[in-house]
């Protein structure tokens, strides 16, 4: 069973990875896919540099976001795949889950703007609307 975990480099995303790691350590049939989605550069900015420079930039930024999650899973000896994509975060997460035939999506929540977004986060809210598989939302850890 494949599970995609959205990783944006935040502490909240790392909590989602920890949750996925617990599931994978309890069931050897679970394969974790860490997915980082980079926002596309504005066309005005990308018109001044080559596509190779843009690709390299997205790759470097994605690797930075994935590094703590990869380290955690490596330390726990839990196999995983990493993928960096560019696009709208919610749509890309759902498309990746379809492409890889994932059984579920795990991601963190965040508080942002409108009322539904205030409770879950705009990306999480959009994934819930678009996904055709179960979505597990990991709440932000409360600071003491």
C-alpha positions in Angstrom: 0.0 0.0 0.0 1.4 3.4 -1.1 0.9 6.5 1.0 1.9 10.0 -0.1 3.1 12.5 2.5 3.1 16.2 1.6 6.3 17.8 2.9 6.9 21.5 2.8 9.8 21.7 5.2 7.6 22.9 8.2 7.5 21.3 11.6 3.9 20.4 10.9 4.9 18.4 7.8 7.5 16.6 9.9 4.8 15.6 12.3 2.9 14.1 9.3 6.1 12.2 8.4 6.4 10.9 12.0 2.8 9.7 11.7 3.5 8.0 8.4 6.6 6.4 9.9 4.5 4.9 12.7 2.2 3.4 10.2 5.0 2.0 8.0 6.9 0.5 11.0 3.7 -1.4 12.0 3.0 -2.6 8.4 5.8 -3.7 6.1 3.5 -3.4 3.1 3.2 0.4 3.4 5.5 2.3 1.1 5.9 6.0 1.8 6.2 8.7 -0.9 7.5 12.0 0.3 6.3 14.8 -2.0 7.5 18.4 -2.0 5.7 20.8 -4.3 7.5 23.9 -5.3 5.5 26.9 -6.5 6.3 28.0 -10.1 8.4 31.1 -10.5 6.5 34.1 -11.8 6.9 34.4 -15.5 8.6 37.8 -15.2 11.3 36.2 -13.1 11.7 33.0 -15.1 12.1 35.0 -18.3 15.5 36.2 -17.2 17.0 32.8 -16.5 17.3 29.5 -18.4 15.0 26.6 -17.8 18.0 24.7 -16.4 18.5 27.4 -13.8 14.8 27.3 -12.9 14.9 23.5 -12.6 18.0 23.6 -10.5 16.5 26.2 -8.2 13.3 24.1 -7.7 15.4 21.0 -7.1 17.6 22.7 -4.5 14.6 24.2 -2.7 12.8 20.9 -2.7 15.8 19.0 -1.4 16.0 21.6 1.5 12.4 20.9 2.4 12.8 17.1 2.2 16.1 16.9 4.1 14.7 16.7 7.7 11.9 14.2 6.6 14.4 12.0 4.8 16.8 12.0 7.8 14.0 11.0 10.1 12.9 8.1 7.9 16.6 7.0 7.3 17.2 7.1 11.1 14.2 4.9 11.6 15.2 2.6 8.7 11.9 3.1 6.9 12.1 2.9 3.1 10.7 5.8 1.1 10.7 7.5 -2.2 11.2 11.3 -2.6 9.7 13.4 -5.4 9.9 17.1 -6.1 7.2 18.7 -8.3 6.4 22.2 -9.4 2.8 23.5 -9.5 -0.2 24.2 -7.5 0.4 22.4 -4.2 -3.1 20.8 -3.7 -3.6 19.8 -7.3 -0.2 18.4 -7.6 -0.5 16.3 -4.4 -3.8 14.8 -5.6 -2.4 14.2 -9.1 0.7 12.5 -7.6 -1.5 10.3 -5.4 -3.5 9.2 -8.5 -0.4 8.6 -10.6 1.2 6.4 -8.0 -2.1 4.8 -7.1 -1.7 5.8 -3.4 -4.2 4.5 -0.9 -4.1 7.7 1.1 -2.6 11.1 1.6 -1.1 12.4 4.9 -0.4 16.1 5.5 -0.2 18.7 8.1 -2.6 21.5 8.8 -2.1 25.2 9.0 -4.1 28.3 9.9 -4.4 30.8 7.1 -7.1 33.2 5.9 -10.8 32.3 5.4 -12.8 30.4 7.9 -12.3 26.9 6.5 -8.7 27.8 5.8 -8.4 29.2 9.3 -9.1 25.8 10.7 -7.2 23.5 8.3 -5.0 25.5 5.9 -5.8 26.4 2.3 -3.8 23.6 0.8 -5.3 21.0 3.2 -8.8 22.3 2.5 -8.3 22.0 -1.3 -6.8 18.5 -1.0 -9.8 17.4 0.9 -12.1 18.7 -1.9 -10.0 17.1 -4.7 -8.8 13.8 -3.3 -10.5 10.5 -4.1 -8.6 8.7 -1.4 -8.7 9.2 2.4 -6.7 12.2 3.6 -5.2 12.2 7.1 -4.6 15.6 8.5 -2.1 16.0 11.3 -2.7 18.9 13.5 -0.1 21.4 14.5 1.7 20.5 17.7 0.7 22.9 20.5 3.6 24.8 22.0 3.9 24.7 25.8 
